[in-house]
Amino acid sequence: MRLSELGGKEIIGLDNGEKMGVISDSDLVIHPENGAIQSIILPGGSFFGFGKKREDLVIPWSSIVKIGPDMVIIQLQAPEAQASQK
């Protein structure tokens, strides 16, 4: 897959079904020796400049569950942790 193909995809959290952001608004951390993507950094920001600024969210590449035609599904919590929260 080309980087340009990732650009407009939404990032959706499997943990809560929430839209986390869009890949084109994020930064990628790339391994300097082998060029592999290590993580995606979603900028924090605030809602239209109002309210409390959120911290940047670092999503490890290993947290990606599925890359679909329109979205990237991620899981930040381990499945065991989700089961204990229900």
Phi and psi restraints in degrees (range 20) as a CNS / XPLOR table:
assign (resid 1 and name C) (resid 2 and name N)
       (resid 2 and name CA) (resid 2 and name C) 1.0 -87.1 20.0 2
assign (resid 2 and name N) (resid 2 and name CA)
       (resid 2 and name C) (resid 3 and name N) 1.0 152.0 20.0 2
assign (resid 2 and name C) (resid 3 and name N)
       (resid 3 and name CA) (resid 3 and name C) 1.0 -59.5 20.0 2
assign (resid 3 and name N) (resid 3 and name CA)
       (resid 3 and name C) (resid 4 and name N) 1.0 -37.1 20.0 2
assign (resid 3 and name C) (resid 4 and name N)
       (resid 4 and name CA) (resid 4 and name C) 1.0 -62.5 20.0 2
assign (resid 4 and name N) (resid 4 and name CA)
       (resid 4 and name C) (resid 5 and name N) 1.0 -26.8 20.0 2
assign (resid 4 and name C) (resid 5 and name N)
       (resid 5 and name CA) (resid 5 and name C) 1.0 -74.3 20.0 2
assign (resid 5 and name N) (resid 5 and name CA)
       (resid 5 and name C) (resid 6 and name N) 1.0 -24.4 20.0 2
assign (resid 5 and name C) (resid 6 and name N)
       (resid 6 and name CA) (resid 6 and name C) 1.0 -78.5 20.0 2
assign (resid 6 and name N) (resid 6 and name CA)
       (resid 6 and name C) (resid 7 and name N) 1.0 -27.3 20.0 2
assign (resid 6 and name C) (resid 7 and name N)
       (resid 7 and name CA) (resid 7 and name C) 1.0 -40.8 20.0 2
assign (resid 7 and name N) (resid 7 and name CA)
       (resid 7 and name C) (resid 8 and name N) 1.0 -56.2 20.0 2
assign (resid 7 and name C) (resid 8 and name N)
       (resid 8 and name CA) (resid 8 and name C) 1.0 -91.2 20.0 2
assign (resid 8 and name N) (resid 8 and name CA)
       (resid 8 and name C) (resid 9 and name N) 1.0 4.0 20.0 2
assign (resid 8 and name C) (resid 9 and name N)
       (resid 9 and name CA) (resid 9 and name C) 1.0 -74.1 20.0 2
assign (resid 9 and name N) (resid 9 and name CA)
       (resid 9 and name C) (resid 10 and name N) 1.0 139.9 20.0 2
assign (resid 9 and name C) (resid 10 and name N)
       (resid 10 and name CA) (resid 10 and name C) 1.0 -80.6 20.0 2
assign (resid 10 and name N) (resid 10 and name CA)
       (resid 10 and name C) (resid 11 and name N) 1.0 148.1 20.0 2
assign (resid 10 and name C) (resid 11 and name N)
       (resid 11 and name CA) (resid 11 and name C) 1.0 -103.0 20.0 2
assign (resid 11 and name N) (resid 11 and name CA)
       (resid 11 and name C) (resid 12 and name N) 1.0 120.6 20.0 2
assign (resid 11 and name C) (resid 12 and name N)
       (resid 12 and name CA) (resid 12 and name C) 1.0 -116.6 20.0 2
assign (resid 12 and name N) (resid 12 and name CA)
       (resid 12 and name C) (resid 13 and name N) 1.0 131.8 20.0 2
assign (resid 12 and name C) (resid 13 and name N)
       (resid 13 and name CA) (resid 13 and name C) 1.0 -84.2 20.0 2
assign (resid 13 and name N) (resid 13 and name CA)
       (resid 13 and name C) (resid 14 and name N) 1.0 123.8 20.0 2
assign (resid 13 and name C) (resid 14 and name N)
       (resid 14 and name CA) (resid 14 and name C) 1.0 -68.6 20.0 2
assign (resid 14 and name N) (resid 14 and name CA)
       (resid 14 and name C) (resid 15 and name N) 1.0 -27.2 20.0 2
assign (resid 14 and name C) (resid 15 and name N)
       (resid 15 and name CA) (resid 15 and name C) 1.0 -61.6 20.0 2
assign (resid 15 and name N) (resid 15 and name CA)
       (resid 15 and name C) (resid 16 and name N) 1.0 -38.4 20.0 2
assign (resid 15 and name C) (resid 16 and name N)
       (resid 16 and name CA) (resid 16 and name C) 1.0 -136.2 20.0 2
assign (resid 16 and name N) (resid 16 and name CA)
       (resid 16 and name C) (resid 17 and name N) 1.0 1.7 20.0 2
assign (resid 16 and name C) (resid 17 and name N)
       (resid 17 and name CA) (resid 17 and name C) 1.0 73.1 20.0 2
assign (resid 17 and name N) (resid 17 and name CA)
       (resid 17 and name C) (resid 18 and name N) 1.0 11.4 20.0 2
assign (resid 17 and name C) (resid 18 and name N)
       (resid 18 and name CA) (resid 18 and name C) 1.0 -84.9 20.0 2
assign (resid 18 and name N) (resid 18 and name CA)
       (resid 18 and name C) (resid 19 and name N) 1.0 143.1 20.0 2
assign (resid 18 and name C) (resid 19 and name N)
       (resid 19 and name CA) (resid 19 and name C) 1.0 -75.4 20.0 2
assign (resid 19 and name N) (resid 19 and name CA)
       (resid 19 and name C) (resid 20 and name N) 1.0 121.4 20.0 2
assign (resid 19 and name C) (resid 20 and name N)
       (resid 20 and name CA) (resid 20 and name C) 1.0 -91.9 20.0 2
assign (resid 20 and name N) (resid 20 and name CA)
       (resid 20 and name C) (resid 21 and name N) 1.0 -29.3 20.0 2
assign (resid 20 and name C) (resid 21 and name N)
       (resid 21 and name CA) (resid 21 and name C) 1.0 161.5 20.0 2
assign (resid 21 and name N) (resid 21 and name CA)
       (resid 21 and name C) (resid 22 and name N) 1.0 -164.7 20.0 2
assign (resid 21 and name C) (resid 22 and name N)
       (resid 22 and name CA) (resid 22 and name C) 1.0 -127.0 20.0 2
assign (resid 22 and name N) (resid 22 and name CA)
       (resid 22 and name C) (resid 23 and name N) 1.0 139.1 20.0 2
assign (resid 22 and name C) (resid 23 and name N)
       (resid 23 and name CA) (resid 23 and name C) 1.0 -58.6 20.0 2
assign (resid 23 and name N) (resid 23 and name CA)
       (resid 23 and name C) (resid 24 and name N) 1.0 -36.4 20.0 2
assign (resid 23 and name C) (resid 24 and name N)
       (resid 24 and name CA) (resid 24 and name C) 1.0 -65.8 20.0 2
assign (resid 24 and name N) (resid 24 and name CA)
       (resid 24 and name C) (resid 25 and name N) 1.0 -19.0 20.0 2
assign (resid 24 and name C) (resid 25 and name N)
       (resid 25 and name CA) (resid 25 and name C) 1.0 -90.6 20.0 2
assign (resid 25 and name N) (resid 25 and name CA)
       (resid 25 and name C) (resid 26 and name N) 1.0 -2.3 20.0 2
assign (resid 25 and name C) (resid 26 and name N)
       (resid 26 and name CA) (resid 26 and name C) 1.0 -107.8 20.0 2
assign (resid 26 and name N) (resid 26 and name CA)
       (resid 26 and name C) (resid 27 and name N) 1.0 173.2 20.0 2
assign (resid 26 and name C) (resid 27 and name N)
       (resid 27 and name CA) (resid 27 and name C) 1.0 -111.6 20.0 2
assign (resid 27 and name N) (resid 27 and name CA)
       (resid 27 and name C) (resid 28 and name N) 1.0 152.6 20.0 2
assign (resid 27 and name C) (resid 28 and name N)
       (resid 28 and name CA) (resid 28 and name C) 1.0 -111.4 20.0 2
assign (resid 28 and name N) (resid 28 and name CA)
       (resid 28 and name C) (resid 29 and name N) 1.0 139.4 20.0 2
assign (resid 28 and name C) (resid 29 and name N)
       (resid 29 and name CA) (resid 29 and name C) 1.0 -100.3 20.0 2
assign (resid 29 and name N) (resid 29 and name CA)
       (resid 29 and name C) (resid 30 and name N) 1.0 119.7 20.0 2
assign (resid 29 and name C) (resid 30 and name N)
       (resid 30 and name CA) (resid 30 and name C) 1.0 -114.7 20.0 2
assign (resid 30 and name N) (resid 30 and name CA)
       (resid 30 and name C) (resid 31 and name N) 1.0 133.2 20.0 2
assign (resid 30 and name C) (resid 31 and name N)
       (resid 31 and name CA) (resid 31 and name C) 1.0 -63.3 20.0 2
assign (resid 31 and name N) (resid 31 and name CA)
       (resid 31 and name C) (resid 32 and name N) 1.0 127.2 20.0 2
assign (resid 31 and name C) (resid 32 and name N)
       (resid 32 and name CA) (resid 32 and name C) 1.0 -68.7 20.0 2
assign (resid 32 and name N) (resid 32 and name CA)
       (resid 32 and name C) (resid 33 and name N) 1.0 -24.6 20.0 2
assign (resid 32 and name C) (resid 33 and name N)
       (resid 33 and name CA) (resid 33 and name C) 1.0 -90.4 20.0 2
assign (resid 33 and name N) (resid 33 and name CA)
       (resid 33 and name C) (resid 34 and name N) 1.0 -41.4 20.0 2
assign (resid 33 and name C) (resid 34 and name N)
       (resid 34 and name CA) (resid 34 and name C) 1.0 -111.6 20.0 2
assign (resid 34 and name N) (resid 34 and name CA)
       (resid 34 and name C) (resid 35 and name N) 1.0 -5.7 20.0 2
assign (resid 34 and name C) (resid 35 and name N)
       (resid 35 and name CA) (resid 35 and name C) 1.0 77.4 20.0 2
assign (resid 35 and name N) (resid 35 and name CA)
       (resid 35 and name C) (resid 36 and name N) 1.0 7.0 20.0 2
assign (resid 35 and name C) (resid 36 and name N)
       (resid 36 and name CA) (resid 36 and name C) 1.0 -75.6 20.0 2
assign (resid 36 and name N) (resid 36 and name CA)
       (resid 36 and name C) (resid 37 and name N) 1.0 143.9 20.0 2
assign (resid 36 and name C) (resid 37 and name N)
       (resid 37 and name CA) (resid 37 and name C) 1.0 -74.8 20.0 2
assign (resid 37 and name N) (resid 37 and name CA)
       (resid 37 and name C) (resid 38 and name N) 1.0 126.0 20.0 2
assign (resid 37 and name C) (resid 38 and name N)
       (resid 38 and name CA) (resid 38 and name C) 1.0 -95.6 20.0 2
assign (resid 38 and name N) (resid 38 and name CA)
       (resid 38 and name C) (resid 39 and name N) 1.0 -37.6 20.0 2
assign (resid 38 and name C) (resid 39 and name N)
       (resid 39 and name CA) (resid 39 and name C) 1.0 -161.9 20.0 2
assign (resid 39 and name N) (resid 39 and name CA)
       (resid 39 and name C) (resid 40 and name N) 1.0 165.8 20.0 2
assign (resid 39 and name C) (resid 40 and name N)
       (resid 40 and name CA) (resid 40 and name C) 1.0 -114.2 20.0 2
assign (resid 40 and name N) (resid 40 and name CA)
       (resid 40 and name C) (resid 41 and name N) 1.0 133.4 20.0 2
assign (resid 40 and name C) (resid 41 and name N)
       (resid 41 and name CA) (resid 41 and name C) 1.0 -111.8 20.0 2
assign (resid 41 and name N) (resid 41 and name CA)
       (resid 41 and name C) (resid 42 and name N) 1.0 113.2 20.0 2
assign (resid 41 and name C) (resid 42 and name N)
       (resid 42 and name CA) (resid 42 and name C) 1.0 -90.3 20.0 2
assign (resid 42 and name N) (resid 42 and name CA)
       (resid 42 and name C) (resid 43 and name N) 1.0 126.3 20.0 2
assign (resid 42 and name C) (resid 43 and name N)
       (resid 43 and name CA) (resid 43 and name C) 1.0 -67.8 20.0 2
assign (resid 43 and name N) (resid 43 and name CA)
       (resid 43 and name C) (resid 44 and name N) 1.0 144.7 20.0 2
assign (resid 43 and name C) (resid 44 and name N)
       (resid 44 and name CA) (resid 44 and name C) 1.0 -67.5 20.0 2
assign (resid 44 and name N) (resid 44 and name CA)
       (resid 44 and name C) (resid 45 and name N) 1.0 -78.8 20.0 2
assign (resid 44 and name C) (resid 45 and name N)
       (resid 45 and name CA) (resid 45 and name C) 1.0 68.2 20.0 2
assign (resid 45 and name N) (resid 45 and name CA)
       (resid 45 and name C) (resid 46 and name N) 1.0 -176.0 20.0 2
assign (resid 45 and name C) (resid 46 and name N)
       (resid 46 and name CA) (resid 46 and name C) 1.0 -139.5 20.0 2
assign (resid 46 and name N) (resid 46 and name CA)
       (resid 46 and name C) (resid 47 and name N) 1.0 168.9 20.0 2
assign (resid 46 and name C) (resid 47 and name N)
       (resid 47 and name CA) (resid 47 and name C) 1.0 -74.0 20.0 2
assign (resid 47 and name N) (resid 47 and name CA)
       (resid 47 and name C) (resid 48 and name N) 1.0 105.9 20.0 2
assign (resid 47 and name C) (resid 48 and name N)
       (resid 48 and name CA) (resid 48 and name C) 1.0 52.5 20.0 2
assign (resid 48 and name N) (resid 48 and name CA)
       (resid 48 and name C) (resid 49 and name N) 1.0 32.2 20.0 2
assign (resid 48 and name C) (resid 49 and name N)
       (resid 49 and name CA) (resid 49 and name C) 1.0 82.7 20.0 2
assign (resid 49 and name N) (resid 49 and name CA)
       (resid 49 and name C) (resid 50 and name N) 1.0 -0.8 20.0 2
assign (resid 49 and name C) (resid 50 and name N)
       (resid 50 and name CA) (resid 50 and name C) 1.0 -102.3 20.0 2
assign (resid 50 and name N) (resid 50 and name CA)
       (resid 50 and name C) (resid 51 and name N) 1.0 155.7 20.0 2
assign (resid 50 and name C) (resid 51 and name N)
       (resid 51 and name CA) (resid 51 and name C) 1.0 82.2 20.0 2
assign (resid 51 and name N) (resid 51 and name CA)
       (resid 51 and name C) (resid 52 and name N) 1.0 -174.9 20.0 2
assign (resid 51 and name C) (resid 52 and name N)
       (resid 52 and name CA) (resid 52 and name C) 1.0 -76.4 20.0 2
assign (resid 52 and name N) (resid 52 and name CA)
       (resid 52 and name C) (resid 53 and name N) 1.0 135.3 20.0 2
assign (resid 52 and name C) (resid 53 and name N)
       (resid 53 and name CA) (resid 53 and name C) 1.0 -75.0 20.0 2
assign (resid 53 and name N) (resid 53 and name CA)
       (resid 53 and name C) (resid 54 and name N) 1.0 130.2 20.0 2
assign (resid 53 and name C) (resid 54 and name N)
       (resid 54 and name CA) (resid 54 and name C) 1.0 -83.5 20.0 2
assign (resid 54 and name N) (resid 54 and name CA)
       (resid 54 and name C) (resid 55 and name N) 1.0 156.5 20.0 2
assign (resid 54 and name C) (resid 55 and name N)
       (resid 55 and name CA) (resid 55 and name C) 1.0 -76.7 20.0 2
assign (resid 55 and name N) (resid 55 and name CA)
       (resid 55 and name C) (resid 56 and name N) 1.0 154.9 20.0 2
assign (resid 55 and name C) (resid 56 and name N)
       (resid 56 and name CA) (resid 56 and name C) 1.0 -62.0 20.0 2
assign (resid 56 and name N) (resid 56 and name CA)
       (resid 56 and name C) (resid 57 and name N) 1.0 144.9 20.0 2
assign (resid 56 and name C) (resid 57 and name N)
       (resid 57 and name CA) (resid 57 and name C) 1.0 -107.9 20.0 2
assign (resid 57 and name N) (resid 57 and name CA)
       (resid 57 and name C) (resid 58 and name N) 1.0 121.7 20.0 2
assign (resid 57 and name C) (resid 58 and name N)
       (resid 58 and name CA) (resid 58 and name C) 1.0 -97.3 20.0 2
assign (resid 58 and name N) (resid 58 and name CA)
       (resid 58 and name C) (resid 59 and name N) 1.0 121.4 20.0 2
assign (resid 58 and name C) (resid 59 and name N)
       (resid 59 and name CA) (resid 59 and name C) 1.0 -110.8 20.0 2
assign (resid 59 and name N) (resid 59 and name CA)
       (resid 59 and name C) (resid 60 and name N) 1.0 109.5 20.0 2
assign (resid 59 and name C) (resid 60 and name N)
       (resid 60 and name CA) (resid 60 and name C) 1.0 -62.0 20.0 2
assign (resid 60 and name N) (resid 60 and name CA)
       (resid 60 and name C) (resid 61 and name N) 1.0 143.1 20.0 2
assign (resid 60 and name C) (resid 61 and name N)
       (resid 61 and name CA) (resid 61 and name C) 1.0 -58.4 20.0 2
assign (resid 61 and name N) (resid 61 and name CA)
       (resid 61 and name C) (resid 62 and name N) 1.0 -30.1 20.0 2
assign (resid 61 and name C) (resid 62 and name N)
       (resid 62 and name CA) (resid 62 and name C) 1.0 -69.1 20.0 2
assign (resid 62 and name N) (resid 62 and name CA)
       (resid 62 and name C) (resid 63 and name N) 1.0 -13.3 20.0 2
assign (resid 62 and name C) (resid 63 and name N)
       (resid 63 and name CA) (resid 63 and name C) 1.0 -83.0 20.0 2
assign (resid 63 and name N) (resid 63 and name CA)
       (resid 63 and name C) (resid 64 and name N) 1.0 -6.4 20.0 2
assign (resid 63 and name C) (resid 64 and name N)
       (resid 64 and name CA) (resid 64 and name C) 1.0 -75.8 20.0 2
assign (resid 64 and name N) (resid 64 and name CA)
       (resid 64 and name C) (resid 65 and name N) 1.0 123.9 20.0 2
assign (resid 64 and name C) (resid 65 and name N)
       (resid 65 and name CA) (resid 65 and name C) 1.0 -90.7 20.0 2
assign (resid 65 and name N) (resid 65 and name CA)
       (resid 65 and name C) (resid 66 and name N) 1.0 -43.1 20.0 2
assign (resid 65 and name C) (resid 66 and name N)
       (resid 66 and name CA) (resid 66 and name C) 1.0 -155.9 20.0 2
assign (resid 66 and name N) (resid 66 and name CA)
       (resid 66 and name C) (resid 67 and name N) 1.0 139.4 20.0 2
assign (resid 66 and name C) (resid 67 and name N)
       (resid 67 and name CA) (resid 67 and name C) 1.0 -111.6 20.0 2
assign (resid 67 and name N) (resid 67 and name CA)
       (resid 67 and name C) (resid 68 and name N) 1.0 112.0 20.0 2
assign (resid 67 and name C) (resid 68 and name N)
       (resid 68 and name CA) (resid 68 and name C) 1.0 -102.7 20.0 2
assign (resid 68 and name N) (resid 68 and name CA)
       (resid 68 and name C) (resid 69 and name N) 1.0 -175.2 20.0 2
assign (resid 68 and name C) (resid 69 and name N)
       (resid 69 and name CA) (resid 69 and name C) 1.0 -65.9 20.0 2
assign (resid 69 and name N) (resid 69 and name CA)
       (resid 69 and name C) (resid 70 and name N) 1.0 -28.5 20.0 2
assign (resid 69 and name C) (resid 70 and name N)
       (resid 70 and name CA) (resid 70 and name C) 1.0 -122.1 20.0 2
assign (resid 70 and name N) (resid 70 and name CA)
       (resid 70 and name C) (resid 71 and name N) 1.0 -13.0 20.0 2
assign (resid 70 and name C) (resid 71 and name N)
       (resid 71 and name CA) (resid 71 and name C) 1.0 -149.0 20.0 2
assign (resid 71 and name N) (resid 71 and name CA)
       (resid 71 and name C) (resid 72 and name N) 1.0 161.7 20.0 2
assign (resid 71 and name C) (resid 72 and name N)
       (resid 72 and name CA) (resid 72 and name C) 1.0 -117.2 20.0 2
assign (resid 72 and name N) (resid 72 and name CA)
       (resid 72 and name C) (resid 73 and name N) 1.0 123.7 20.0 2
assign (resid 72 and name C) (resid 73 and name N)
       (resid 73 and name CA) (resid 73 and name C) 1.0 -99.6 20.0 2
assign (resid 73 and name N) (resid 73 and name CA)
       (resid 73 and name C) (resid 74 and name N) 1.0 128.1 20.0 2
assign (resid 73 and name C) (resid 74 and name N)
       (resid 74 and name CA) (resid 74 and name C) 1.0 -121.3 20.0 2
assign (resid 74 and name N) (resid 74 and name CA)
       (resid 74 and name C) (resid 75 and name N) 1.0 156.3 20.0 2
assign (resid 74 and name C) (resid 75 and name N)
       (resid 75 and name CA) (resid 75 and name C) 1.0 -133.0 20.0 2
assign (resid 75 and name N) (resid 75 and name CA)
       (resid 75 and name C) (resid 76 and name N) 1.0 109.1 20.0 2
assign (resid 75 and name C) (resid 76 and name N)
       (resid 76 and name CA) (resid 76 and name C) 1.0 -87.8 20.0 2
assign (resid 76 and name N) (resid 76 and name CA)
       (resid 76 and name C) (resid 77 and name N) 1.0 -27.5 20.0 2
assign (resid 76 and name C) (resid 77 and name N)
       (resid 77 and name CA) (resid 77 and name C) 1.0 -97.7 20.0 2
assign (resid 77 and name N) (resid 77 and name CA)
       (resid 77 and name C) (resid 78 and name N) 1.0 148.7 20.0 2
assign (resid 77 and name C) (resid 78 and name N)
       (resid 78 and name CA) (resid 78 and name C) 1.0 -69.3 20.0 2
assign (resid 78 and name N) (resid 78 and name CA)
       (resid 78 and name C) (resid 79 and name N) 1.0 145.4 20.0 2
assign (resid 78 and name C) (resid 79 and name N)
       (resid 79 and name CA) (resid 79 and name C) 1.0 -54.7 20.0 2
assign (resid 79 and name N) (resid 79 and name CA)
       (resid 79 and name C) (resid 80 and name N) 1.0 -33.2 20.0 2
assign (resid 79 and name C) (resid 80 and name N)
       (resid 80 and name CA) (resid 80 and name C) 1.0 -65.2 20.0 2
assign (resid 80 and name N) (resid 80 and name CA)
       (resid 80 and name C) (resid 81 and name N) 1.0 -39.0 20.0 2
assign (resid 80 and name C) (resid 81 and name N)
       (resid 81 and name CA) (resid 81 and name C) 1.0 -66.1 20.0 2
assign (resid 81 and name N) (resid 81 and name CA)
       (resid 81 and name C) (resid 82 and name N) 1.0 -37.2 20.0 2
assign (resid 81 and name C) (resid 82 and name N)
       (resid 82 and name CA) (resid 82 and name C) 1.0 -65.1 20.0 2
assign (resid 82 and name N) (resid 82 and name CA)
       (resid 82 and name C) (resid 83 and name N) 1.0 -42.4 20.0 2
assign (resid 82 and name C) (resid 83 and name N)
       (resid 83 and name CA) (resid 83 and name C) 1.0 -63.7 20.0 2
assign (resid 83 and name N) (resid 83 and name CA)
       (resid 83 and name C) (resid 84 and name N) 1.0 -36.4 20.0 2
assign (resid 83 and name C) (resid 84 and name N)
       (resid 84 and name CA) (resid 84 and name C) 1.0 -74.7 20.0 2
assign (resid 84 and name N) (resid 84 and name CA)
       (resid 84 and name C) (resid 85 and name N) 1.0 -19.4 20.0 2
assign (resid 84 and name C) (resid 85 and name N)
       (resid 85 and name CA) (resid 85 and name C) 1.0 -83.7 20.0 2
assign (resid 85 and name N) (resid 85 and name CA)
       (resid 85 and name C) (resid 86 and name N) 1.0 -14.6 20.0 2
